[in-house]
Amino acid sequence: MRVSVAADSKDGVAERVVSELRRRGHEVVTHGALSDEERDDWAWASELAAKDVSEGRADQAVVCCWTGTGASIAANKVAGVRAALCVDAYTADGARKWNDANVLALSLRLTSDVVLDEILDAWLAGRPSGDSADVANVSHLGEIR
């Protein structure tokens, strides 16, 4: 799978997200502070990663900033993106299952190495629900303006 990763700094688990995804066999595209050619501010970096997903250059993305909030807000401004700020594996699993989330947002401040591994395990194993109510909710997201 191709995963776009953005961070506004190299603090916390930012670089570890990239190395862990690569270790698990994924192709990684980097943005923001993880790329020498780009602006590292959270809004710009997260937008680029989200656009990689919406425009088909990546299957999923991981966006990171100090709290994860700004990165998730920026990513969710991109059409077709469903970014979820996840602080634990349960939330990551639910975001994939019930929301068909395609962008994982992480807090560089709060996410430890152990929690990152658990979140990635749940996120990468997660699949969208086929339940009609869940499918209808995700479909409706595209209609909200």
Backbone torsions as a table, in degrees:
resi	resn	phi	psi	omega
1	MET	NA	146.9	176.3
2	ARG	-99.6	125.0	-176.3
3	VAL	-123.8	127.7	175.9
4	SER	-92.6	132.1	-177.6
5	VAL	-124.8	130.3	178.6
6	ALA	-127.7	143.1	174.6
7	ALA	-148.9	149.9	179.0
8	ASP	-93.2	-4.6	174.0
9	SER	-159.0	169.5	178.3
10	LYS	-97.0	16.4	178.2
11	ASP	-70.4	165.3	174.3
12	GLY	56.1	-132.2	-173.7
13	VAL	-94.7	12.2	-174.8
14	ALA	-52.1	-54.9	-178.7
15	GLU	-71.8	-29.7	179.9
16	ARG	-68.5	-31.9	175.3
17	VAL	-57.5	-47.5	-179.1
18	VAL	-62.4	-50.2	-177.1
19	SER	-65.7	-36.7	180.0
20	GLU	-68.9	-41.4	177.4
21	LEU	-63.4	-42.6	177.7
22	ARG	-64.4	-41.1	178.6
23	ARG	-60.1	-32.6	179.9
24	ARG	-83.7	3.4	174.0
25	GLY	94.6	11.0	-179.1
26	HIS	-92.9	149.5	172.7
27	GLU	-84.1	132.5	-174.3
28	VAL	-120.8	133.6	172.8
29	VAL	-110.5	133.5	-175.7
30	THR	-112.6	149.5	179.9
31	HIS	-138.6	163.3	175.6
32	GLY	70.5	-132.8	-178.6
33	ALA	-64.2	-17.1	180.0
34	LEU	-86.1	-2.4	178.7
35	SER	-126.8	133.3	-178.0
36	ASP	-73.3	-15.7	-173.8
37	GLU	-99.6	0.1	-170.8
38	GLU	-122.6	158.1	172.5
39	ARG	-64.3	138.0	-174.3
40	ASP	-99.5	5.2	178.4
41	ASP	-66.9	145.4	-172.3
42	TRP	-59.4	-40.0	-176.7
43	ALA	-66.0	-43.2	-179.0
44	TRP	-70.9	-46.2	-178.0
45	ALA	-64.1	-44.6	-179.2
46	SER	-67.0	-36.9	176.0
47	GLU	-59.8	-44.5	-179.4
48	LEU	-62.5	-44.3	179.5
49	ALA	-65.1	-41.9	179.4
50	ALA	-64.7	-39.8	178.1
51	LYS	-66.3	-31.6	174.9
52	ASP	-58.0	-40.0	178.9
53	VAL	-71.4	-50.9	-174.5
54	SER	-65.7	-28.1	-178.2
55	GLU	-99.5	7.3	172.5
56	GLY	82.4	9.9	177.7
57	ARG	-83.3	-14.2	177.3
58	ALA	-143.2	151.3	178.0
59	ASP	-80.0	-36.9	179.9
60	GLN	-147.9	171.6	176.5
61	ALA	-141.4	158.4	171.2
62	VAL	-126.3	123.7	179.4
63	VAL	-118.4	137.2	-173.6
64	CYS	-133.0	139.9	166.6
65	CYS	-148.9	-177.6	-172.0
66	TRP	-52.9	-50.6	178.4
67	THR	-99.4	-20.3	-174.9
68	GLY	90.4	-16.3	-176.6
69	THR	-67.8	-51.9	-179.6
70	GLY	-61.3	-41.3	178.9
71	ALA	-61.8	-41.3	-179.8
72	SER	-69.4	-38.8	178.2
73	ILE	-63.2	-46.9	179.8
74	ALA	-61.5	-46.0	-179.5
75	ALA	-62.5	-39.6	-177.8
76	ASN	-70.8	-11.6	175.1
77	LYS	-74.8	-16.5	-177.9
78	VAL	-86.2	127.3	-178.5
79	ALA	-56.1	134.6	177.2
80	GLY	86.8	-4.4	-179.4
81	VAL	-96.0	137.8	174.2
82	ARG	-126.5	91.3	-177.2
83	ALA	-92.4	137.8	-179.9
84	ALA	-126.7	125.8	174.9
85	LEU	-80.3	114.8	-174.7
86	CYS	-118.6	129.2	179.9
87	VAL	-110.0	-4.8	179.2
88	ASP	-156.7	171.3	-177.0
89	ALA	-67.3	-36.8	-179.9
90	TYR	-60.5	-44.6	179.2
91	THR	-65.7	-40.8	179.0
92	ALA	-63.1	-43.7	178.2
93	ASP	-62.2	-45.8	179.3
94	GLY	-64.3	-37.6	179.3
95	ALA	-63.4	-40.0	177.6
96	ARG	-71.5	-43.8	-174.5
97	LYS	-70.8	-56.9	-171.4
98	TRP	-89.5	-24.8	-175.8
99	ASN	-112.3	-3.6	-175.2
100	ASP	46.9	42.3	-178.8
101	ALA	-62.1	137.7	-179.8
102	ASN	-116.7	-0.2	175.4
103	VAL	-134.1	124.6	176.9
104	LEU	-95.3	125.2	176.1
105	ALA	-106.4	135.7	-177.7
106	LEU	-129.1	148.3	173.0
107	SER	-89.2	122.4	175.6
108	LEU	-69.3	-25.5	-178.6
109	ARG	-76.7	-39.9	-170.8
110	LEU	-101.0	-19.3	-172.4
111	THR	-86.4	113.8	176.5
112	SER	-84.1	168.9	177.2
113	ASP	-59.3	-44.0	-179.0
114	VAL	-63.6	-46.3	-179.5
115	VAL	-66.6	-37.8	176.8
116	LEU	-57.6	-47.7	179.0
117	ASP	-57.9	-43.9	179.9
118	GLU	-64.9	-43.3	178.2
119	ILE	-62.4	-47.3	-180.0
120	LEU	-63.3	-39.5	176.2
121	ASP	-56.0	-50.6	-177.3
122	ALA	-67.8	-44.1	-177.8
123	TRP	-62.4	-49.5	-174.9
124	LEU	-71.6	-26.7	177.6
125	ALA	-85.7	-17.9	-174.5
126	GLY	-68.0	146.0	178.0
127	ARG	-133.8	147.5	178.5
128	PRO	-64.1	143.9	176.8
129	SER	-68.1	145.5	174.1
130	GLY	-96.8	0.0	179.4
131	ASP	-59.2	134.6	-174.4
132	SER	-59.4	-36.9	179.0
133	ALA	-67.0	-41.4	178.6
134	ASP	-65.9	-43.1	178.8
135	VAL	-62.2	-42.5	179.2
136	ALA	-63.7	-41.7	178.3
137	ASN	-61.9	-46.7	-179.8
138	VAL	-64.4	-41.6	177.9
139	SER	-60.8	-41.3	-179.5
140	HIS	-63.3	-29.3	179.4
141	LEU	-54.5	-38.9	179.1
142	GLY	-67.7	-17.5	-179.5
143	GLU	-92.0	-16.3	-177.7
144	ILE	-74.5	129.4	179.6
145	ARG	-124.7	NA	NA
